[in-house]
Amino acid sequence: MELIGLLLFVLWVLISTVSTVLTDGRKHRGRTDDLRSTKPWAAGNLPSESYASLL
């Protein structure tokens, strides 16, 4: 019985995840918000702007 309960729970999690991803994908249609930094930042040696724009 525990195995059936575990399998039902895993199935529920998978269905919920797929449903959420599909719903979110339809809402945003693959677009993300265009957020820009107000000042340059760096993550280690990586600049906030692409290397091509720095040339």
Secondary structure as the mmCIF struct_conf table of DSSP 4:
data_model
#
loop_
_struct_conf.conf_type_id
_struct_conf.id
_struct_conf.beg_label_comp_id
_struct_conf.beg_label_asym_id
_struct_conf.beg_label_seq_id
_struct_conf.end_label_comp_id
_struct_conf.end_label_asym_id
_struct_conf.end_label_seq_id
HELX_RH_AL_P HELX_RH_AL_P1 GLU A 2 HIS A 28
TURN_TY1_P TURN_TY1_P1 ARG A 29 GLY A 30
BEND BEND1 THR A 38 LYS A 39
STRN STRN1 ALA A 42 ALA A 43
TURN_TY1_P TURN_TY1_P2 GLY A 44 ASN A 45
STRN STRN2 LEU A 46 PRO A 47
BEND BEND2 SER A 48 GLU A 49
HELX_RH_AL_P HELX_RH_AL_P2 TYR A 51 LEU A 54
#
